[in-house]
Every structure is written in C-alpha cells, then in structure tokens.
Amino acid sequence: MSMSKNVSCSNFYHACRNGNIEKVRSGLGTLTLAEINRLEPNGSTALHAATYYGHTEIVCLLLSHHASQTIINRYKLTPYQEAFKDEIKQLFRCPSSNRFLSNVSEAADCDWVFATEDIIKKSRKYRQKLVQMSHNYVYSIEVIIKTYLQNFVLTPAIATVLTYFRLAIIQDDPTYIVRAYTVESEFYTRFNRDLASTTENILNIKIVSFDACFLHYSKEHGRIAGILARHPKFRYTFTGIVYRGMQCSEQDLRNYVVDKRVMTKTFMSTSQLENIVYDFAFRGEAIPVICKYEIINKGTAMNIETMSDHSSEQEVLIIPYTVFTITKFARKTHIDGKQMIEIELRECENEHNDNICAIL
C-alpha cells in the first residue's frame, strides 16, 4: 500500500489521510502553499494521501487551494496516479478551465492571425527578440512581478502564481513559470490576451529601441514570453498530434479554407487527449470546432505534463509565431445530434531553420 508509513507526518497530513474534513478546512485557512505541499517523512504529500484513500471532498478542497499535482512521491507517482475512484480522477481534469478553448468571435481570444508572406517574414525577427528577453533570468522575473503581476487583483489563485514566480528565483527553476501558467487564474488569460492584442503591432515596429509599445511589451508580457519560449532549461522537442477546441459563429468559419495559412499569436495550450478538448468545445451555444494539429518541427512544442498543475490533461504548449497550413475542413454531426466542425492543420516545414528554439 502506497501510504503505509505515516510516522512523524504532520497533523494536516493525518487529517487528509483519515478523512477529517473539519481539520482539513481549519488547516487550509492557516497553512502556506509550501506547507500544503509538504513532502512528508513517508515520502508523500497530503494530496497523495487524500487521493489514495478516496476522500473526494478533501481532494476537491486541496485542489481548490492549488495543492501541487506534479509532486512525485516515494513510489514515483503523482497524486492523480494514486487515484482509484473515477470521481476523484475527474477532479484532476479541471472542468472549469478554458485553457484548451478559444472563442474566435472575441478578437482578443483569437489564437491566430492569417499568415501572409510579409507577416511570416517579420515574425522571424521577433523570434530572435524573444531570445534577448529570456536573458538575465532573475532580473527578468523581478521586473515581471513588479510591472505586471502586481497589477492583478490578489485572489488566492494569483497569490499562488506570485508564489511560483518567486520560487522560480529562489530555486533557480523556470519550470515554476510553467506551473504559474497552468494555474486556473486570470494570469494565463490576460497574458495570452495581451500577446494576442499586441502581436500585429509589434510585428510592424521598425525601430524597436525607440518604440514605446515595444518597450512596454519587453518589460511585461513579452518578457514572460521570452522565458517560456527560450529559457535553455526548456526543451521544445515534442512532435506529433495534439488537439485544441474553438467556438465559432457561421460567419467566422468562412475564413477557414483548405491551404490557407495561420500563425499563432499566443502560447497555445493543447492536449494529447482528444476527449478533453471535446469537453471544452461543446460548452455553450456557439458552433464547436475541434482542431487537430500536426507538429513536425522540433522547437515548436513542449510537453509540459510533468510541469503542469493539471498533469492528467497531458498538455502540450505551442509557441507564438508558429505557422500552420489548414489541410482539412469538415462538417460533422456529433452523437448528440449537434453540428460540429473538424479542422486539421499541419505545421509548415521549417525551411529557413530559424525556428524559435532551433538552437536547443
């Protein structure tokens, strides 16, 4: 049994292990995130224990307080991997998240820009700018906290994001930035909206040194993008098939034509699991669209499953300025009778060998 040893473990751990929900509620009101995530002497965390022993409500409470889902116990298992009950496994699948979904009708949420030769040419220059913005890692994070994160309303989720950014400095570990990105918070939403809303303006700047828009970008969301895309500890080596959902109007769909090219404006969260994307895309009244991406170039996408706060989602992160060609557009009827669209996209060959992470 994975949880057989509990000698010298904390009172909070015992409360989670034994299903004492009142003590768990009390502890969550006073403990820091580090204390909630404490690796106990028996080699497991409180979330491992609650998951293993099937205490559904306690697991829900721990996850709502951002208990880490990525810590490995002495048996080399994450909390999700310790779960026997399907209802607990479902809690780890984060049903409230929209990270795998974009609403094309809302311009700020659009992942793409339709790619002309001019846009693709300009984007190559700014891929290299991301390299510069990944330098001086500690200073960069301090700037991000001061000029960007401090402007967010301090909710419990944003407090967790701030904690992860500070841990990235203290432990010299950029994977905490990825974990901050995967926290269910306003952070990843605003970060990607800021990237999406400024991409085309940034691409049209001729002299970046004197441009106020670029200086603002380079001190805030652009600096985060630089670390995520170009920190040398990250390996963008994933190739294969991933999925993402969209919600569109009939008018929006007229733009999606086979052989048309699109370029990503943001970091796109995708999943290796098609069923997860279906869950997101079929919410609401808009037309659900399932996008199937084929990644062919190393340097485009990173598997962040082991870094994510939601490891069960098997998330793959695609970088900005990645160009895809639409290879298939099909209308289908789902088993519930609802109309849906399937779009297949294939990454363009990296002819110029200037992919954003080509040096890795």
C-alpha positions, -999 to 999 in steps of 0.1 A, spaced: 0 0 0 15 33 -11 5 51 22 16 25 48 41 47 66 28 78 84 52 81 114 61 118 122 39 131 95 21 164 101 -13 168 117 -26 182 84 -14 152 65 -31 129 90 -63 148 87 -62 144 49 -53 107 52 -80 100 77 -108 120 61 -112 146 89 -127 173 68 -131 199 96 -94 197 105 -85 200 68 -107 231 64 -91 246 95 -56 238 83 -62 253 48 -72 286 65 -37 290 81 -12 270 61 11 284 34 12 267 -1 46 253 8 31 237 39 1 223 20 26 207 -5 50 194 21 66 161 12 61 142 45 87 118 60 68 89 45 75 103 10 40 116 1 20 148 3 -14 154 18 -29 153 -17 -14 119 -23 -29 106 9 -64 121 3 -64 108 -33 -52 73 -24 -77 68 4 -106 81 -17 -116 112 3 -133 131 -26 -143 162 -8 -109 167 8 -92 162 -27 -116 189 -40 -106 213 -12 -69 207 -17 -71 213 -54 -92 245 -49 -63 257 -27 -38 249 -55 -22 218 -39 5 207 -64 -5 179 -87 31 173 -100 50 163 -69 63 127 -72 61 105 -41 85 78 -30 67 54 -53 73 77 -83 36 85 -86 18 118 -88 -14 123 -68 -35 117 -99 -18 83 -104 -27 73 -69 -64 77 -75 -86 46 -76 -120 63 -78 -131 77 -111 -149 106 -94 -115 117 -79 -98 113 -113 -124 137 -127 -115 164 -102 -80 165 -116 -93 172 -151 -102 207 -142 -137 210 -158 -139 248 -152 -108 255 -174 -110 272 -207 -72 269 -214 -78 244 -243 -105 266 -259 -107 299 -278 -137 319 -288 -129 332 -323 -158 357 -322 -139 376 -295 -110 391 -313 -88 393 -281 -92 355 -276 -82 345 -312 -51 323 -312 -42 330 -348 -36 356 -374 -40 346 -410 -4 345 -423 8 364 -453 44 361 -466 50 396 -451 38 386 -416 59 354 -417 90 373 -427 85 399 -400 79 373 -373 114 358 -378 129 389 -364 108 388 -333 115 352 -326 151 364 -320 138 393 -298 124 366 -275 159 352 -271 170 386 -258 141 388 -234 150 354 -219 184 367 -207 191 378 -171 166 354 -158 164 366 -121 162 403 -131 135 395 -156 113 378 -131 117 406 -106 107 430 -134 77 409 -143 65 407 -106 69 445 -102 55 458 -135 30 431 -145 18 407 -117 14 434 -91 -14 449 -112 -36 418 -108 -63 416 -81 -48 395 -54 -71 364 -54 -59 331 -39 -51 319 -74 -30 350 -82 -12 346 -48 -3 311 -60 10 325 -93 32 350 -74 45 322 -52 55 302 -82 73 332 -98 92 338 -65 101 301 -62 115 303 -98 140 328 -84 147 311 -51 153 277 -66 166 289 -100 140 267 -117 120 281 -146 95 252 -145 77 272 -118 68 297 -146 51 269 -165 33 259 -133 22 295 -129 9 295 -164 -12 264 -157 -28 277 -125 -66 284 -131 -63 321 -127 -67 354 -145 -29 353 -152 -28 330 -182 -60 345 -196 -47 381 -195 -11 371 -205 -23 354 -237 -48 382 -244 -20 407 -241 1 387 -265 -27 384 -290 -37 420 -289 -1 433 -294 13 408 -319 4 426 -351 15 460 -337 48 445 -325 55 429 -360 50 463 -377 75 482 -355 106 492 -375 130 505 -348 123 487 -315 148 507 -294 127 539 -295 92 524 -297 70 529 -266 48 499 -275 78 475 -277 94 489 -245 61 482 -227 59 447 -242 95 439 -233 90 447 -196 58 428 -192 41 400 -212 69 399 -238 95 392 -211 73 363 -198 71 350 -234 108 352 -237 114 330 -206 87 305 -216 99 302 -252 137 304 -249 150 295 -214 178 270 -220 163 245 -195 132 241 -216 132 215 -245 107 221 -272 111 187 -287 76 174 -290 64 162 -324 31 145 -331 -7 152 -329 -24 175 -304 -59 189 -301 -75 222 -292 -111 234 -292 -127 266 -307 -161 281 -306 -171 300 -337 -201 316 -355 -210 305 -390 -195 338 -403 -162 331 -386 -160 297 -403 -159 313 -437 -123 323 -431 -111 287 -426 -102 274 -461 -80 245 -470 -45 256 -479 -48 289 -460 -20 295 -435 -23 307 -400 3 319 -375 -1 316 -337 -2 348 -318 -1 333 -283 12 303 -264 -15 277 -273 -24 251 -248 -32 218 -265 -38 183 -253 -27 149 -265 -62 137 -254 -89 144 -279 -117 137 -254 -106 165 -231 -109 190 -259 -144 178 -268 -154 185 -232 -144 222 -236 -155 228 -271 -191 216 -266 -199 241 -239 -222 270 -248 -243 277 -279 -216 286 -305 -205 261 -331 -179 237 -316 -147 232 -335 -121 206 -329 -87 215 -342 -61 187 -348 -26 200 -351 3 180 -366 36 192 -351 65 183 -374 94 206 -363 114 202 -332 115 236 -314 78 243 -318 60 225 -289 69 213 -254 52 186 -234 45 202 -200 26 173 -185 52 169 -157 54 206 -150 16 214 -152 -6 218 -122 -30 195 -141 -9 166 -153 -38 144 -163 -46 168 -192 -14 158 -210 -8 194 -220 15 204 -249 24 241 -252 29 256 -287 49 287 -290 39 320 -307 48 327 -344 43 290 -354 28 287 -389 3 260 -399 -15 252 -431 -51 241 -430 -53 207 -446 -89 197 -439 -122 213 -431 -151 190 -424 -187 194 -411 -199 165 -389 -228 156 -367 -219 146 -331 -236 116 -315 -259 140 -296 -271 155 -329 -252 188 -326 -234 201 -356 -196 204 -352 -165 212 -373 -132 194 -375 -102 213 -388 -68 197 -394 -37 218 -396 -1 208 -404 29 228 -393 48 243 -422 83 229 -429 110 249 -412 127 258 -445 149 286 -430 159 267 -399 150 298 -378 125 281 -356 121 299 -323 140 272 -304 162 259 -332 194 264 -311 182 240 -283 
